[in-house]
């Protein structure tokens, strides 16, 4: 629905909504990579997936997640410039800059995904072929590899995790600057709007990072099927489900545009 509203309403053709459109596409990609296959498996009581299908699932999931985290970081910069440096906004966030940043985010997702997929599936599997998860997850595949052969992928995971944490620190610092500026505003409505959007955003990003770090870096000694499933749901399903609620369904302009689109569709 967010994609439809932004595409159809020319008033929403601004940098903020352009990045919201990108975020909506990436959220849809994240969900579509894991949940449909899991639902089909549950319906037909099967858990089989081909080797190529497993590789494709890992590639696309890492692709969408990596690009989404980059877009979230860009969105925090966009809000920082809009609120803290409004006189420079049109110069810093013109259409060319927005397109370049979006392309860089999607391109970074491809690169990160290729590295992890190639590294993971170059490992010899010595412990069978049963993945104890509702989708192909790298930690579960590493459990099937030879014990002395997955150090390279662990290094890549730590490197990607460090980049993700760096993005989180940037988002956090950016929002602190936004909060300082907003608190000096006389409008209570403006302060409420900024806090009601930024704080849930920080909460969702924190949930994703903490659960993903736990899933990918926890020691095998504390692993269990129920714990692994719960953590996987928390980082792979919950954040892309909550993002549209935080950024779109609570946005007055998007809700107004959606009502116009629905009225046009009905009549």
N, C-alpha and C positions, 0 to 999 in steps of 0.2 A: 504493500500500500504506500509506503514511503516513496518507493521508486516512481510509482504512478503520479503521486502528488507533485514531486519535484519536477518530473518531466513535463507535466501538463500545465503547470502554473508558471508563467513567465516571471511573476514576482519573486519566485523562489530560485531564480537563476542567479544566485550570489555565491561567493566562496563557501560560506558555511553550509549551505544546502547542497552545493556540489560535493563537498566532502561527506555529507550525510548520505548522499546517493551512493557514493563509493562504499561507505560503511555498510549500507543496507545490502548491497550486492555481495560484499564479503561475508556478512552474517549469513545470508542465504546459502552461500557456498559452503561455509563451515557446517551448517546443519545438514545440507544435502549430501555431504561427503560421508557422514556417519549414520545418521538416523534412518534413512530409508532402507538401507541394507539390514540394519539391526531389526527394523520392524518386519521386514520380509522374512528374516530368519526366525523371528518369534512366531510369525503366523504359520509358517510351514514347518516349524520345529526342526530347523537345520542350522548348522553353524559353518557350513563349508564356504570357502572362498578360494579362488585360484591364486597362484603365486603372482601372476601379473595384476590381478585385481587388488591384492594386498598392497603391492608396490604402488599402484595408482591411487589407492586410498590414502596411503602415507604421503605421497607426493602432493595431492590436492589439499589435504588437510593442512600440512605445513605451509603450503603456498598461501592459502586463504588466511591462516592465523598470522603468519609473518607480515603479510600485506596489511591486515587489519590493525595490528599493533602499530605499524608505521603510520597508518591513516589516523589513528587515535592521537598519536604524538603530534602530527601535523595539525589536527583539529584544536589541540590545546594551544599551539602557536598562533593559529588563526584567531582564537578567542582572546589571547594575550594582546595581539596587535590591535584588535577591534576595541578592546576596553582600555588598555593602558597606553596605546599610541594611536588614537583614532585619526589624528591628522595625517599619519603616514599610511593608513590602511589601504587606500586605493593604489598607492604606489607599490607597497610591499606585496599586496595580495591581488594583483591584476590577473587577468585570465591566463596569460602565459605562465606566470609563476605558479598558479594553481595547477595547471595541466602538467607542468614539469614535476611538481612535488607528487602529484598523484601517480604519474608514470614511474617515478623513482620508487614509490611505495610498492606498486605492483611488480616492478622489476626486481626489487630486493626480495620480495616473496618468492619469485621464481628461482633466484640464485640460492637462497637459503634452503628451499625445498629440494633442489637438485643435489646439493651437497649432502643433506641428510639421507635422501633416498638412495643415492649411489653408495654412500658409506655403509648404510644398514644392509643393503642387499648384496654387497660384495663379501659379507661375512659368511663363512661356512656354518651350516646349522647341524649341530651334533646331538641335540636333545629332543628330537622329534619334530612334529609340525603342528602342534596344537597351541593356538593362541588363546589364553584365558582372559578374553576381554570381548566386549560387544563390537569392537572394531580393531583394525590392525594398528596396534600401538607400539612404538619403538621399544620401550622398556620390556614389553612382553616378548618381542622378537629377540632382544638381546639375551633374554633368559634361555632361548633355544640355541644360541650360538656357542661355539667353543669358548671355554672360560678365559683363554688368554688371547682372544682375537678381537675383542670389541673396544679396546682402549681408544682407538681413533674416533669412534662414534661418541664415546663418553666425552672426549675432549671437545668435539663439535657441539654437543649438548651444553656443556659448561660455557662455551664461547657464545652460543645463541642466548643462553640464559643471562649471561653478563650484559649482552646488548639489550635484551628485554628489560633487565633491571635498570640499565642506564636510561632507557626510554621512560620507565616509570618515575625515576628520579626527576627527569626533565619535566614530565607532566605535573608532578607534585610541586616542584619549585615554581613552575608557570602559574599554577592555580593559587599558590600562596601570594604571588604578585597580583593576580586578579582579585583575590579576596581583599588585599590591602587597598587596592584602588576602589573596589565596590563599597567598602566600609566608609569611605570618604564621601560617597554619593548621598545627596539628600533624600533620594527616592527610596522609600522602604520597599516598594514593589520591585524595583530593579535589583536590590540586594537579595530579596527572596528568590527571584528568578535565577540569579547567578548561583546562589547556594543550592537551590533545589536541583540544578542540573549538574554542577561540578562535584558535589559531594557524592551523589549516587554513581557518577562516572568513576571517581576515585575508588569507591567501594567495589565496583565490578572489576576494574583493572587489578585491584589488590587481590580479589578472590581468584581471578584467573592466574595471576603470577604465583601466588602462594601454593595453590593446588597443583599447578603444572610443575613448579619446582619440586614439590613433594613427590609427585608421580614419577618424575624423570631422574631425580637424584637421591631418593630414599634408599637406604641399605636393604638388600634382599631379606635380611633377617626379620624385618617388620612387615613383610608383605603378606597379604591374605586376599582371597578372591573377593570377599565383600568390601574390604577396604579399597582395593584397586578399582572396583566398579564404582564405588561412591566418589572417589577422587576423580576418576575419568569423567563421570557425569558433571561434576562441579566445574571442571575446566573446559570441557568440550561442548556442553549443551547449554548450561546456565548463562554464561556471558553473552553469546550471540542471541539468546532469547530475550535477555533483559535490555540489551542495547536499543532495540526499537522502542521499547516502553520509555526508557529514559530520554531518548533524543527526539522521538517522533510523536508518540501518543500523548505526551505532555506538552507538545509544542502547539501553540494556538494557531500559528500560520499554517502549519501542515494539516491540522484538524479542519480548518476552514477550507483548505484546498481539497481535502478528501471529500468533504460534504458536497462541494461543487462538482467534483468528478462523479460521485455517486448519483447526484441529481441529474447530471447530463446523461449518465448511463441508463438511468431508469426512464427518462423522458425522451 
